[in-house]
Amino acid sequence: MGEKAKEKEIEKSELNRQLVLKKIVDRRKELGLTQWDISEQLNLTYSGYFKVETGKTKLDVYRLFEILDTLNITPKEFFEDFEQ
């Protein structure tokens, strides 16, 4: 893979990460929940959850699925409009 192709993949990955975080925030707000509500349900500190939502802490798959469960949305529903 050439250097430009690598850069493009990194850029796409970052855009996808930002989209995931935005969708989490949008869904939380749609449900009328606060960051505090979600942090309590996940047994995280408010600061810990805030860092996840703002991208300051890496979001692993396990934590993502916990958040999706808390937001009452399946992974399939959450990712249905993502590009392949």
N, C-alpha and C positions, 0 to 999 in steps of 0.2 A: 504494500500500500504506500503510495507516494505521500509526501509531506502535506500537500494541499488536501488530499483525501482524508488524511488523519485529522487535520484542522477542521474540516467540514464535519466529520463524525463527532468530534469534541463539541463543536458548536451545536449540532443537532441534539446531542446528549444533554447539554446545558438547557436548551430550549424545552426539551421534554421534562427535565427536572423542574423547571419553573412552571410549566403547565400543570404538572402533578400538584405542586404546592398551591397554585391558584385554584385548582379544582377542589382541593381540600378546604381552603378558606371559603370558597363560594358555597360549598355544600353545608359547611358548618353554619354559615350565616343564613342559608335557606331554611335550616332547621331551627333558627332562632337561638342557637347555642353560642356561648362565649368561649374564649380560649380557656378560661377558668373551668367551665363546665367539662370540657374535654380533658383537661389535665387531671381533674379529679377522677373521672371515669377510667383514665389510663394509669392512675397511681403515679403520675409525674408531678413535679413541681410546676407551678405556672411558668416559671422561667424556662424550665426544660422543654415544655410544650411550645412556648413562644419561639424558642430557638429552632425547633423542628419546623414550624410553620413558616418561619422567615428564612429558612435555608442555612442557618448558622450551625446547625447540627445535621450530620448526615442521616438521611432517612433510609433505613434498611427495609427489606421486604417484610420482615416480621412486624416491625413497628407500623409500616404502611397498612398491612392487613388488620392490625389492631385498631388503627384509626378508622379504616373503612367500616369495620364492624360497629364501632361506636357511632359512626355517622349513618348507620343503617343502609349501606349501599354495598352491593357485591362487587368484587374486583371486575367481573365481566361488565357490569353496568358502568363502573367508573372508567374503564379503559375503552369502552365501545367506540368512542369518536377519536381515538388516537390514530395517527398515521402508522402504517406498517413499516 
